[in-house]
Amino acid sequence: MRFTLLDLPHWVGEMIFFVVLLAALELGYRVGVWQYDKWEDAEDGGGNLVLTSVLALLGLLLAFTFADGVSHYKTRKQAVISEANALGTAFLRADMVADPGRTELKQALLDYARTRAVKPGTAYSTDKARELVAESTQAMAKLWPTTMQILQQQTPGPLEASLVAAINNVIDHNAIRNTALFDKLPPIVLLLLIFITSAALAVAGFNAGLSGRMSRWRMIIFAMVLAGVVLVIRDFDIPTSGFIVVSHDNILSVIDEMEANLHK
């Protein structure tokens, strides 16, 4: 079992990060107060220059990681929509062949579709994602053998060829969506983001300590803003829970249509 930073419960990871920021701020301030008598002002040694540079670097990193998170979210969203369309098309084309293969294939498509709809709020972890993928792969494994049985029962023609293309499309979209599911922010980038954010607050606290005073409520609000931005960035990489969840309404609608068709 592999554990990553993204596997922590959402609120736990955010609280830890916020505490780290406050600790960095307080540590920097205490060191600045300790060095108060040795420094004439905060500008000595390039204090403001260092703080400005670190904040600029932090802003750049936040912008890039936020854009990357938005890109991952859009990719997952489009993957769900495309897979729903592929499932619906394959199910409709299954009507073009005769029984008994038709009903068996339609049932296999329905069983597979059910494994591709994840309920919002489902606890997310790398291991949980692998379990969901394994379950859907097992259901998908029935599609091609069932299709081959249909082709063996009759002489393949244009209708059968279009059915084969539709089933292939379903299988292709399985790989696309699985790839999008595991395409997340690398943990090393998250660690770097935490480090630079903590360093920025530590330097800010140090400069405040050299001046002999610090407005803690302002600094705490600043830390909360930074923690909130990182929260959203991290939330983009948790597909099934959190505040930003990819909707599965398209696949759920297709499942409802499949069930209505099979039971009419």
Summary of the structure (lengths in Angstrom):
residues: 264
radius of gyration: 26.6
end to end distance: 44.6
largest distance: 93.1
contacts: 808
relative contact order: 0.21
helix: 78%
strand: 0%
